[in-house]
Amino acid sequence: MPKQKPCKGLTKRVRVTVNGKVMAKGTGGRHKRVRKSPVQKRRLSKVRPLEKQAVKQIRAGLGLI
């Protein structure tokens, strides 16, 4: 049986920490930046952990389960 290949698009968007957290950047920070406040732009540029509901599916897509 062949190995499961990881989803290449997913590997470019998220990363898994040593402790197993799935980290990703905020969405909506690429366009219409003139209308956004500086606080909102800073918040969207940071990498943050994803919700627990999505972590199981993302880890499966990365081939970690």
C-alpha positions, 0 to 999 in steps of 0.5 A: 500500500502506498504512503499517503502524500501530504496536501502541498497547498496545506503545507504552504499555509500552515505549520505544526509546532513541536507541541502539536499546535497548528499555526496559520496566518489570519485571513483577509489581510491581502486586499483592501488594506487602506480601509483597515485600521493599523491595529487590524492589519497588525492582528491579521499579519500575525501567526496564530493557532487554529481552532480545535475543530479544524486541527484533526482534518488539517493534521490528516491532510498533512499526513500526520495521523 
